[in-house]
Amino acid sequence: MMCLAIPAKIVSIEDSMGTVDMAGIQKKVSLILLEEPQVGDYVIVHAGFGIHKIDEEVAMESLRILREAASLLDDDSPRRPEEDGVRGFGTGSSE
């Protein structure tokens, strides 16, 4: 299984914990690894921790790329390699 670090916006802070918004989903995360986190900051969240502040433009571009990748994975019609123009790989065939 693969883990992703996801951009999120801090919407509230209480002590060293924050509530972040990730594309409409709100989660509690630890902010202990961040220097002076503020409501409105965008952070990279991994394994329940805010690990790095990023600017809004970088956050939006990262989310766009993640959505694009997810839409490619949503294609539920499996393709055979030859449908993608891959022939003869691992089959002993050179066709």
Order of alpha helices (4+ residues) and beta strands (2+ residues): beta-beta-beta-beta-beta-alpha
